[in-house]
Structure formats: structure tokens, C-alpha cells
Amino acid sequence: MMENATIFVKEATSGSDIQNVESLLLQSDGIIRAMFDTNDGEIKVEFENEKISLQQIIVKLEEHGLDVTI
């Protein structure tokens, strides 16, 4: 089943950082799309919850040193 979630990544406000976060997300099985708002680091993530959970997405980002909030 497809789900949508909004997360905030403090570092996702400049071009190169966004590209890094986007490639990290899109490499994960089950993530369909990630849309960024560069003003505040907001990321809308569309994912298949039978392949990956929101918690797994957050942990993956945090494991790469990113500051994530929901």
C-alpha cells in the first residue's frame, strides 16, 4: 500500500545536500518519490509501506548523520 509522509531534514536546504538526501532516499527499495521544499528542509516522501516503513526511512537518514524530525 502506498503511503505519504512529511519529514524535515535540517540539512536539505541547499542544492548539493538535497541531491545527497534524494539519492539516499531513492536508493531505498520501496521509496517511490521524494519532493523537497528548500526553504525549510521539508521532504514529502511517497513510499510502499510493505517494503519500507517511515521509521526505517528516518533511521536510514539518521545513520548518515542527518538531523530528521517529523
PyMOL commands that set and color helices and strands:
alter all, ss='L'
color gray80, all
select helices_A, chain A and resi 15-26+54-63
alter helices_A, ss='H'
color red, helices_A
select strands_A, chain A and resi 2-9+31-37+42-48+68-69
alter strands_A, ss='S'
color yellow, strands_A
deselect
rebuild
show_as cartoon
